[in-house]
Amino acid sequence: MTTVWTSEKVFEELLVPLVDEVEEEVEKEIAKESETPLVGEGSAFDSLAVVTFLVAVEEQLAAETGRDVRLVDERAMSSRASPFRTLGTLADHIVEML
């Protein structure tokens, strides 16, 4: 049976546990809300934490889906509205890719 990935499922089952891991690395609490900034002003992630987080998300997606998913690609980088603005926009981007 194929898993149906919704933004909510991606957020709760994939992103939140990985944010927990980043919290330990950066030693500060990160709000687990869809509006939480991933990059830019107000983000609790520094640039290295963002890269580490995105790599962990890609690895977890590969483990969960058996597919090689690259979140940072030309389409994402050239998008008018970055999919990396918030945890919620990242979840939506992941669903689109799957």
C-alpha positions in Angstrom: 0.0 0.0 0.0 1.3 3.4 -1.0 1.6 6.1 1.6 -0.3 9.3 0.8 1.8 12.2 1.8 -0.1 15.4 2.7 1.5 18.6 3.9 0.2 17.8 7.4 1.7 14.3 7.3 5.0 15.6 6.1 5.0 18.3 8.7 4.1 16.1 11.7 5.9 12.8 10.8 8.9 14.1 9.0 9.8 17.7 9.7 8.9 17.9 13.4 11.1 15.0 14.4 14.0 16.5 12.4 13.5 19.9 13.9 13.9 18.2 17.3 17.3 17.0 16.2 18.3 20.5 15.0 17.3 21.9 18.3 19.8 19.7 20.0 22.5 20.9 17.6 21.8 24.6 17.8 21.0 24.3 21.5 17.8 26.5 21.3 14.1 25.8 21.0 12.6 26.0 17.6 8.8 26.5 17.3 7.2 23.6 15.6 4.7 25.6 13.6 4.0 25.7 9.9 4.8 29.5 10.0 8.2 29.0 11.6 10.8 30.6 9.3 13.4 28.3 7.9 15.5 31.0 6.3 15.7 34.7 6.5 14.6 37.1 9.2 13.3 35.4 12.4 14.8 32.0 11.6 16.2 30.0 14.4 18.3 28.1 11.8 21.8 29.4 10.8 22.9 28.7 7.3 24.7 25.5 8.3 21.7 24.3 10.3 19.5 24.9 7.2 21.8 22.8 5.0 22.1 20.1 7.6 18.3 20.0 8.1 17.6 19.8 4.3 20.1 17.0 3.9 18.4 15.1 6.8 15.0 15.7 5.2 16.2 14.3 1.9 17.7 11.3 3.6 14.6 10.6 5.6 12.4 11.0 2.5 14.6 8.4 0.7 14.3 6.0 3.6 10.5 6.5 3.8 9.6 6.5 0.1 12.5 4.7 -1.5 12.9 7.6 -3.9 15.8 10.0 -4.3 14.4 13.4 -3.7 16.4 16.6 -4.1 14.8 19.5 -2.4 17.3 22.1 -3.6 17.1 22.1 -7.3 17.0 24.7 -10.1 13.2 24.9 -10.0 13.1 25.5 -6.2 15.9 28.1 -6.4 14.3 30.0 -9.3 10.8 29.9 -7.8 9.3 33.4 -7.3 8.2 32.3 -3.8 10.9 30.2 -2.1 9.7 26.8 -0.8 12.2 27.3 2.0 10.5 30.3 3.6 8.8 28.4 6.4 8.4 24.8 7.6 4.9 24.9 6.1 6.1 25.9 2.6 8.8 23.2 2.8 6.1 20.6 3.6 4.1 21.8 0.6 7.1 21.7 -1.6 7.8 18.1 -0.5 4.3 17.0 -1.3 4.6 18.6 -4.8 7.8 16.7 -5.4 6.4 13.4 -4.2 
